[in-house]
Amino acid sequence: MVYQLDRSTSQTDATEGKLPDNLSDLPAKANGAAPEATNNWTIEDSEETYRIKGWGEPYFAINANGHVTVSPKGDRGGSLDLVELVQGLQKRNLQLPLLIRFSDILADRIERLNACFSKAIARYIYEGRYKGVFPVKCNQQRHLVEKLVEFGAPFQFGLEAGSKPELMIGLALLDTPGALMICNGYKDQGYIETAILARNLGKTPIIVLEQAEEVDMAIAAYQKLGIKPILGVRAKLNSRGVGRWGTSAGDRAKFGLTMPEIVAAVDKLRDADLLDSLQLLHFHIGSQISDISVIKDAIQEASQIYAQLSKLGAAMQYLDVGGGLGVDYDGTKTNFSASKNYNMQNYANDVVAGVKDACVQHKLAMPTLISESGRAIASHQSVLIFDILGTSEVATTSPEPAVDDEDLIIRNLWETYESITPENCQEAYHDAFKFKEDAISAFRLGYVSLVDRARAERIYWACCDRIQTIVSKLDSVPDDLVELEAAMSAIYYANLSIFQSAPDTWGIDQVFPVMPIHRLNEEPTKRGSLADLTCDSDGKLDKFIDRKDIKRLLELHPFSPNQPYYLGMFLNGAYQEIMGNLHNLFGDTNMVHIQLTPQGYAIENVVKGDTMEEVLGYVQYNVPDLVERMRQQTEVALQTKEMTIEESQQLLQNYEQSLGHYTYLSV
Ligand SMILES: *Cc1c(COP(=O)(O)O)cnc(C)c1O
């Protein structure tokens, strides 16, 4: 995993959040140091620890009770206490893990994006308009797409399909007059003809030619149907994205036509009397573009291609700049992969100004601008809430003193433990490590009992604990002690599957902000990582957002089994749901749509998560058949008297009831 290290900061951001405070004013954090235990911890300390202002404004904040609050309409008023909301939902039998979608946040994102383009259009006196589309692949859930169409209607906001099934969604749901239906992805004759025929429903489908063969297919469809399509062409730009999706552009990109292919397509369309159908130029240089300079370059190149297509006789009207508008997951406003060094307004300004420049240069009418921003629209609206089931930590309680007749290794370890001082802690660590290894070697050869080995390991961890306490106060930590904190850190067991709820954390090392949603007026004295419910050792969260790069451990509160501990994962509304899988048969989580009302909030929709019966069905098990097999086995056990009738009744009852339950644990 390679993270870019040069991180430049951008200008002040009027539309989204604020610049980070002067970095030099911040308290220096000793490398790996646990926070000093104090009892005057404030919510400001929590804001700083979890960087909520950086990534959360204007939607997420912390209130005086130490709870996370949600202001779904951003700075335009109305906020909810997330903990009270979760508890209210639990009382309605919605168990954790629970995905909460805030419809108002979705509306706010759409309005913000349109406002940024309006502002840029006014500022640069751009003689054209903006008509955005939402790429359905980013989140295809029906309730969300319905809301998008509804909230987007005042802006004639449209949809983008990247596949045949997504086209089916788009054609049926998008009924806003004048809104665009951008048809991307691999196409067959059926795809193209369906899109063309939908023109006669008063819709505006634009078929974007992404492969050279699609030119012939579009011509054939026109000849068959006699209806002229609106066509676009996707260009393989030379300006490459960087980072994860950098290969979305360039000659080796999966989609798009090279310049020779574009020129050939123009000739073919002219011969088929379809050159007036070619109206749109599209490019997409990848998702989560962290660096604005990449976008500037792409706009410049694409604007020139647009102008040249006009000169070749195409009836150009639209320039579609694709996706890529980033989300600041870590709130650092840098060109780090989890961040971006520009804001939405900067982005809109660059698109508008860049296209205008080329049109002025070539004395062309300015096109309608389209962006296909998915991540930037859908990420903020959903929050995943999960609870902690338990923790595991190395036992560091003070061991009993060694006695004279104990094994020499144990006496040595004890002596080391007793003699640890700030001056000798590095040496003490090496001694303790050596003695512990000796104990294990001796055990392997049969010279040390299990009880003695356990005692040696306990004293060793007690040494580590003492050393770590000293090290955490040092300004610079010796290299060989840096790993100590991680080795001693707690594991918090989380009631979720990352494969289902945050697959990108596993697949592409994505980091999402994760934090407790309560107890934020109490110092998080622990540092730990999270392990999920799956029995896969990759099922964990051990990379967290930080001021710089990432951190391996998250500040957490001491867990007590009889007090619920709720954590939230934020900004995960894009891509996660559909990419989530059924690893270990953990199914879809419960999901609710919440809308702000003058009285508080309304639950618009509830989508119950999968039951065990449902996930078993996905892998072709038939539940009555499973129950019958269990019944037959209990009959046999009853015959042989290995089971009583009451036991068999209890077992079958548990078995049958479980099948109708949620796949996650109930606490
Ligand atoms: C994935 C995709 C998008 C969405 O990109 P975001 O970075 O999420 O905005 C837009 N257009 C195309 C063609 C895509 O493949």
Ligand as a Chemical Component Dictionary entry (heavy atoms), coordinates in Angstrom:
data_LIG
# 
_chem_comp.id                   LIG 
_chem_comp.type                 NON-POLYMER 
_chem_comp.pdbx_formal_charge   0 
_chem_comp.three_letter_code    LIG 
# 
loop_
_chem_comp_atom.comp_id 
_chem_comp_atom.atom_id 
_chem_comp_atom.alt_atom_id 
_chem_comp_atom.type_symbol 
_chem_comp_atom.charge 
_chem_comp_atom.model_Cartn_x 
_chem_comp_atom.model_Cartn_y 
_chem_comp_atom.model_Cartn_z 
_chem_comp_atom.pdbx_ordinal 
LIG C1 C1 C 0 -18.216 5.343  -11.603 1  
LIG C2 C2 C 0 -18.513 6.361  -12.598 2  
LIG C3 C3 C 0 -18.950 7.630  -12.198 3  
LIG C4 C4 C 0 -19.065 8.050  -10.767 4  
LIG O1 O1 O 0 -17.840 8.485  -10.266 5  
LIG P1 P1 P 0 -17.735 9.230  -8.859  6  
LIG O2 O2 O 0 -16.299 9.398  -8.682  7  
LIG O3 O3 O 0 -18.395 8.385  -7.852  8  
LIG O4 O4 O 0 -18.418 10.543 -8.982  9  
LIG C5 C5 C 0 -19.287 8.519  -13.190 10 
LIG N1 N1 N 0 -19.184 8.206  -14.495 11 
LIG C6 C6 C 0 -18.745 6.994  -14.904 12 
LIG C7 C7 C 0 -18.663 6.699  -16.348 13 
LIG C8 C8 C 0 -18.384 6.044  -13.973 14 
LIG O5 O5 O 0 -17.944 4.850  -14.385 15 
# 
loop_
_chem_comp_bond.comp_id 
_chem_comp_bond.atom_id_1 
_chem_comp_bond.atom_id_2 
_chem_comp_bond.value_order 
_chem_comp_bond.pdbx_ordinal 
LIG C1 C2 SING 1  
LIG C2 C3 SING 2  
LIG C2 C8 DOUB 3  
LIG C3 C4 SING 4  
LIG C3 C5 DOUB 5  
LIG C4 O1 SING 6  
LIG O1 P1 SING 7  
LIG P1 O2 DOUB 8  
LIG P1 O3 SING 9  
LIG P1 O4 SING 10 
LIG C5 N1 SING 11 
LIG N1 C6 DOUB 12 
LIG C6 C7 SING 13 
LIG C6 C8 SING 14 
LIG C8 O5 SING 15 
# 
